Amino acid sequence: MRFRSLAIGLLLLAASAFAADVDGKWTGSVNTPNGDFPVTFQFKADRAALTGSMLGMDGNNIAIKDGKVDGANITFSVTLDFGGMPFTLNYKGVVSTDQIKLSGDAGGQAFELVVKKSQ
């Protein structure tokens, strides 16, 4: 019985060690036909759930929806409002120590960017 408890404890510890440290502020830019556009994300992971926000063009925060953490992989979406017309951006990424490589989809158009952890 004691061995079983120890084994379960070690498995839980190992699982948390493989979870990405995504908490905090991440900044970068996405390349567009009109030039580079700055992006800022604020992430908070709670086990497999990812919450936070993206800084919008107007300076207001846009809530992250459907955020998930699976080891070093994250997925989430944000919905922008263009004059009453909602536009959803879907993201997936891989978290490393100081950067996240993100790929996204905006209305069927794929894009990629890298954000770095802010100090």
N, C-alpha and C positions, 0 to 999 in steps of 0.2 A: 504494500500500500504506500509506503514511504517513497519507494522508487517511482511509482506512478505519479505521485504529486510532484516530485522533482522533475520528471520528464515533461509533464504538462507545463510547469513553470519555465523550463528552458525553452520549450516551443513558443510560448507566449513572448518571452524575451527576444528570441530570434526573429519572430515575426515583426516586432516593433523595431528591431535593428534594421530590417530591410525596408521599412516604410520611409518614404522620402521626407526630408525636412523642407517642406514647402511653405511653412509659416513665415509671414513677413511681406515686405514690399519688394516688388520686382519691376524693373523698368527696361525699356528697349525701344525699338522702332520697327515699323513695318514699311517695306518699300512699296510705294504706289506709283502709278503713272504721273501723279502730280508731285512726286518727291517723297521723302521719308516722313512718316507720321509717327509722333511719339506715342507710346503706350505705357500705362502704369497699371499694375495689378496689385491688389492686397489680398493675400490668401491666408486661410486658417483651416488646418486639417483637424478633424476630430475622428480618429480611427479611419474608417473608409469614407467619411463624408468630407467634402471640400466646400467651404463657404468663402465669402469675401466679396470683392467688388473690382470693377474696372473704372478708371477715371475717364469720363466722357469728354467729348469735344467742348462741352459747355462748362467744364470744371466740376460737374456733379458726379457722384459715384453711381454706378449702375451695378445692381446686385447680380452676382453669379448665381446661375440656376443649374440644377441637376449635376452638381459637382461631385466627383468621385475620385478617390485615391486607391490605387492598387499597386503597392510596392513603390517603384519609382515612376509609375505612369499616372497621369491625371487626365481627367476629361471634365469639361464644363461648357456652359453656354451663357451668352449675354444677349439680351434683347434691347436693341436701340430703337428709339422712337423718332422717326423723321416726319414731323407734322401730322401725327396721328396714324402713320403707317409703320407698324412694327417690322423690324428687320433683325433676324436672329443670326448671331455668329456662333458657330460650334467650334470648340477647340479641343485638341488632344495634345499631350506633351509628355516629355521625359525629363524628369528632374535629376540634376546632378548637384554637386556641392555648391557651385556658385552661379549656375545658369539653368534655364529651362528652355529646351528646344520645343517650340510649339508649331503645330500645323493647324490650319483653320479652314473653314468653309464658310463662304459668304455668298449665299444664293447660287451655289453650284460652282463658284470660283474658288479654287484652292489657293492658299497662301502660306508662307512660312515666316517665322521670326524667332529670334532668340532674345530672351529677357534675362537680365542679370540681377542678382540679389543686391538690394541697396543696404548700405550700412547704417 
